[in-house]
Structure formats: C-alpha cells, structure tokens
Amino acid sequence: MPGRRRRPSDGTSSDRPPERSAAPQRISDARLGSGTGRSALEWFAILDGVSATRLSHEQIARLLVDRFEVASWWAQGITVRYE
C-alpha cells in the first residue's frame, strides 16, 4: 500500500526513534574540559565555593549560565555531575 511503512524484521516500528537507556550519560572529563575550559574538579570547587549544595538543579544550572557564562547545555552537564 502506498504511504504505509514496513516493519523491520526485528518487530520494532520503523517510524519510532530507537529507545534510549534510562541511565544518564556522563560527560567525560576530557570533553567537559575542552567544552568549558575547566575540569569537573574545577567546576565542583567553584560550585562548592558558592554553596551550591543548597541550591536546586535549576538554580545551579542558572548560576552557571548567568554568573559564569557557561552555555546552557554544558551547564546542565556540569550540574548533573555535581549532583
């Protein structure tokens, strides 16, 4: 039939993206350093210095973006690692 998609032989629907693992992917130290100019340990020291352990995920990410001019994608990665 025209317009109808065929199912792959493994039984999955061809119009759905592959499922992702529920486990979060961790950004490597090398990639974090090359993307932000600081290592994870440096970011953790900075965040500890501003008592970020008392902040929510959203507040930490916003702090990184607003005060330290980190791109939002990197800010999320740093925040996830810090938590």
N, C-alpha and C positions, 0 to 999 in steps of 0.2 A: 504494500500500500504506500502511496506517496505520502511523505511527511511523517511516517512512522519510524521510530528509531528501533534498531535491532538491539537486543540484549547481548552483552558479551557472553562468552562461553562460561565464565565463572559465576553467572547468575546475578551479577550486580547490574543495576540500571545504568545505561550509558549516559543519561542526562543528569546524573548527580556527580558532584565532585567527590574524590576519594575521601573517606573519613580520616580524620586526624587523631592522633593519640591524645588522650585526655591529659597526659603528663605535660607540663610546660617545658618548652625548650629553653635551655640555659644558653645565654650568650657566652662565648668563650672569652677568656681574659685577653687574648690577643686581639680578637675582634672588637671588644669593648675599648681597649686601649687605642686601637687605630681609629675607631669611630668617634671617640670623645676626647682623646688626648690625655686621658687619665686611666689608671688601672682601677680595678674593682676595689682594691685596698685603699687607694687614694680617695675614691668616692665614699667609701664607708667611713673613713676618718673625717671627711668633710661633713657627712650627714650626722655622725656622732657629735661633732663639734657644734651643731645647731640643734641638738636634742631631738633629732628626727624620730627616735623610737617612740616619742609621744604623739606623733602625727599619723594620720590615716594614709593609706596608699595614695589616694587622690592628692592630699596635701603635700606629700613627699615629691610626687611627680611634678606638681605645680611649682614647688620650690625650686626644683632643678631647672625647670624651663624659665621661670621668671628671674631668679637670682643668679643662676649660673649659666644661663643661655644655652642649655642643652636642648637639642631637638627633641620633640615630644616622643618619638619612637625610642630614642636612646634613654630618655628619662623613664619610660615605662620599664625598659630592661634593667636599668640600674635599680629602680625601686623594687622590682620583683626579686632581684638578687639580694638586696638589702634586707628585705622582709624575711 
